[in-house]
Amino acid sequence: MATLTEMVVDVRERIGEDSADFFTDAEVIRALNLGVTTFTAEEAWPWLYTEFSLTLGEGQTELELPSNVSIHRAFAIRLSCSMISSVTSAAAHASGLPPNVEP
C-alpha cells in the first residue's frame, strides 16, 4: 500500500507538476481524500465491511471495536439485540407488560 507522500508524488507526476508550484500539498491531499470518499460511497464495497458479534453485559455502555476498525475513519454500526431472560420476563410479568417488553 502506498503512503500518503507516495500518493502525492504520484499525483504530481500524473499532472506534470514536480513541485508545489500551482497546487499545494494540502490541495493535493484534499483531492485524494475526496476521491477516496467518493469512490467508497459509490458502492457497498465488500472489503469496507467488517462483521463481528459480541455480548454486552447488563449496564455496559461501551463496546470495543475490532482491531481492523479505525475510529479515525467513517463507519456505520448496525446493531441487533436480543434480550429475553427469565429475569426480564419475570419483571415484565410483574409490571403487567407482555414478556417481550421491558418495564
PyMOL commands that set and color helices and strands:
alter all, ss='L'
color gray80, all
select helices_A, chain A and resi 4-15+25-42+46-48+86-95
alter helices_A, ss='H'
color red, helices_A
deselect
rebuild
show_as cartoon
